[in-house]
Amino acid sequence: MTETTKPALPDRLSVDPKSPHHVPAVFEHDIGIRFNGKERFDVEEYCLSEGWVKVPAGKTVDRKGRPLCVKLKGQVEAYYR
């Protein structure tokens, strides 16, 4: 059995493919985000060094259909599950 090597998690990562912080190789694996000690499943973007995550603000969307996001500051951990 061959174990695949996982790429290192970047300091900043976005789920939006149009973003310059989107890394497709990372999304081939299941990743988790822990924010202030609790696991979050709705994170759109994060930055480890600056300590923030962007999460959708309810069901509101912009005119292009993308969710409107709110930036929350705190302790951020990213890991592979």
Residue pairs with C-beta under 8 A, 6 or more apart in sequence:
6 29
6 80
7 23
7 25
7 26
9 26
9 31
9 78
9 79
9 80
10 21
10 23
10 26
11 47
11 48
11 49
12 21
12 45
12 46
12 47
12 48
12 49
13 21
13 22
13 23
13 26
13 45
13 46
13 78
14 21
14 22
14 44
14 45
15 22
15 27
15 43
15 44
15 45
16 22
16 44
16 45
16 66
17 24
19 45
21 45
29 80
30 80
30 81
31 78
31 79
31 80
31 81
32 39
32 78
32 79
32 80
32 81
33 39
33 40
33 43
33 46
33 53
33 76
33 77
33 78
34 40
34 76
34 77
34 78
34 79
35 43
35 53
35 72
35 74
35 75
35 76
35 77
36 74
36 75
37 75
40 53
40 55
42 55
42 56
43 53
43 54
43 55
44 54
44 55
44 56
44 67
44 69
45 53
45 54
45 69
46 52
46 53
46 54
46 76
46 78
47 53
47 76
48 76
48 77
48 78
51 73
51 74
51 75
51 76
52 71
52 72
52 73
52 74
52 76
53 71
53 72
53 74
53 76
54 69
54 70
54 71
54 72
55 69
55 70
55 72
56 67
56 68
56 69
56 70
57 67
57 68
57 69
57 70
59 67
60 67
60 68
61 67
61 68
62 68
